[in-house]
Amino acid sequence: MRLVDVANVLRTRPETVSRWNQGKAFPHPTNERQLLELEWIVEKLADFYTPQEARLWLFSRQKLLHGKTPADLIAEDKSEEVLAAITQLREAVFA
């Protein structure tokens, strides 16, 4: 994911994410937890989506999430809902 995408999910600025990547600053514990959740979710999506498809999925409304976007749910500390939807997708794809 691009820095701007990560920043959008975490509701921060791309410059802030860049400083985290460079080790010039460290995320607040809440942002760090969300960042780790985002990384885990993207890794799960990579099992059946290309990087571009995974990005689109994260920022699009999802029927499995009652019309919410996964990115918004991650930002709201509701990653478990996103992971549950990914499990449903995985079962549909690999069934």
QUILIN-V572360 format. One record per helix or strand of 2 or more residues. SS is the DSSP state (alpha for helix, beta for strand). FROM is the first residue (numbers start at 0). LEN is the number of residues. If there is no record, write none. Layout:
ss=SS from=FROM len=LEN
ss=SS from=FROM len=LEN
//
This chain:
ss=alpha from=2 len=8
ss=alpha from=13 len=9
ss=alpha from=28 len=17
ss=alpha from=50 len=9
ss=beta from=60 len=2
ss=alpha from=62 len=3
ss=beta from=67 len=2
ss=alpha from=69 len=6
ss=alpha from=78 len=15
//
